Amino acid sequence: MSDFPHDSAAARGLATCHTCYKLSPAAVQHCPRCGAHLHLRVSQSLHRTMALVITAAILYVPANVLPIMTTEQLGSATDSTIMGGVVLLWHHGSYPIAAVIFIASVMVPLSKLLGLSVLCWSVARRHATAPRERTVMYRVTELVGRWSMIDVFVVAILVALIQLGGLLSIYPGSAALAFCGVVIVTIIAAESFDPRLIWDRLGDGNE
């Protein structure tokens, strides 16, 4: 039994160019419009995505445990983690800012890691249930991932603006680099995942 459903383009020997999106016979191997190499599915998509998700999960730990910025005031240095900054803002009554940073810097990366893990697991196990819902999950995961950089942007702006000599200075912490790594790696992971694999696993005779 073919991995491709009978009504799919792949089952009919057609491939979409990943450069110009022209649909052409896969047998020609190169797109007749732009000359790019044609392939039915992204090569090693699942394995690359899983490796990138594991890498991002490893980086997520130091990104949340290590200080993301250091505040030096009158010679006294204070380290702040992402959650420490959220708690501090909340205690000072900056509820909207605390909520935005918590959602963008904690919930979004974690949700993206979980979403990509579920997608990879379901494709690897050849699950044929809820393909439309899983496709929507992928699209949402791909869309919201870049908003995780808000916390890094805040630190960068603070470092650039708040340099008052010996009175008050803010420096980026080691977690900022790890957090950038999480965001970049998860974006690459989402791009590496081929959502057509969700539908290929339906097999023959399924909707």
N, C-alpha and C positions, 0 to 999 in steps of 0.2 A: 504493500500500500504506500502510495506517495505521501510525503509530508505535506504536500500542497493540496488544498481543497480543489475540486474539479473546476469551480467557477473562478479561480484566481488567475491572474495574469501569468504567474510563475508556472502554473500547471499547463498553460498554453504555450510555454516557451517564450514569454515576453518579459523583458526587464526594463525598469525605469532607470534612466541615466541619473546618477546622483549629483551631476553638475548642472545640466540644463532641463532635467525632468522629462525628456522625450521618451516615449514608449517605443521600444524597438525589439526585434527578435534577438533573444539572448545568443543565438548561434553566431551572430556577426561579431561578437566579442568587443567591439568598439562602437561608440555612439556615432551614427552617421552625421549628426549635426555638429557636435563639438569635439569628437574624437576621444572622449574619456572612455576608460575601460568599463565594460558592462558586467554586472554580476547580479544574480537573482536576489541575493541577500547580502548584507554587510558581513564580510568575512570575520569569523570568530567573535561576532558581536556579543554573545552571551558571556564567553570567557573573559573578554576584555572588561565588560561592564562589571562582572563579579569581582575581578581583581581591583578595579578602581573603587568600588564600594567598600571593599575591605580596607584599602589604603585610606580612604576618607574616614572610615570608622576609627582607625588607629589614630589619625590626626585629630579627631574630634575630642579625644580624651585630654591631651595637653592644651587644646584650644580653650577648654572650659576649666581646667584645673590651674594652669599657670596664669600669672597676671597679664592682662591685656594692656594695661597702662600703669605708669608709675607717676604719682603726683608728689612733687617736691615743694614743700612750703616752709619757708624760714629754716631751711637746713634739715627738715624732717621729711623723710620719704615714706609714702604710703602706696602699697600695691593694691590694685583692684582687678578682680576677675570679672568676667561678663556678668555672672549672677550677682556678684558683690556690687557692681555698678547699678544693676537693676534694683536691688534692695535699697541702695543708698538713694536713688532717685525717687523710689516709692515713699521712703520715709520723709523726704523733703517735699512731698506733695506733688511731684512732677509725674502724675499718674499716666498721662498720655504718652510721654516720652519713654517711661519705664515699660509700658505695655508694648510699644513699637519695637524697642530694642529686644525685649524678651521674645516676642513673636518672630522677629526677623533673624535674631542671632542664636536663639535656642530652639524654638519650635520648628522653624522652617528647615534648618539643616537636618535635624533629627527626623522630621517627617519625610524629607527627601531620601535619607538613607533607608528608612523603613520601607518607603514606597518602592524604591529601586530593588531592595532585597526581596520584597513580595513578588515583584514582576519577574525577577530572575528565577526565583524559586518556582513560580507557577509555570514558567516556560520550560524550565528544566524537568519538571514533573509531568509535563505534557497535559496540564489541566485545560479542559475545554469549556469551563464554566465562565460566564459573565465576561466575554471578550470585549464588549463595548465599554463596560465599566472599567476594565483594566486599561483600555486604551485612553479613556478619559483621565484615569489616574496618571498615566504616563504624560499626557499633555499638560496637566496641572503641575506635575513634578518638574517638567522641563521649563515651564513658564516662571514659576515662583523662585527657582533656585538662586537666580542672580540677586534677588533682594536681600539675601543673607549678608551682603557686603555692607549694609547700613552701619553696623557697629564699627567696622574698620574705617569707614568714611568719617564717622564721628570722632574716632581717635585721631585720624589724620588732620581733621580740621582743628581739633583742640591743640594738637602739637604745633600746628602752624600759627595759631592765633594767640595762645596763652604762653608766652615766654616773657615773664616780668622780672628777669634778672634773678636776684636772690630771694625775691618775695614768693613767686609762684611759677613753677615750670612743670610741664607735662611731657612725659616721654613714652613712646610705645613700648609695650612689654613683649616678652618672648611669645606669648599666646597669639599676638597679632599675626605673626608669620604662619603659625599652625592653623589659625582660623582662615587665613587667605588660602592656604593649601586645601582645607576642607571644601571651601566654596568652589575653587577652581577644579579640583578633582571631581566633585559631584556634577559640575556642569559638563565636564568631559565625559563622565560616565553616562549622563542622560543622552548626550549626543551619540555615544557609542552604541547604545541600546537600539536595536531595530524593532520597532513596534509591530512590524508585519509578522514577527515570530509568534505573537499572540494568536493571530488568526491562522497561521500555518498549523498550529498544534490542534486545530479543530479536527483535522483529518477528513476523510471522505464521509459524506452522508450527514454531516452536522451543519447546522445553520451558523 
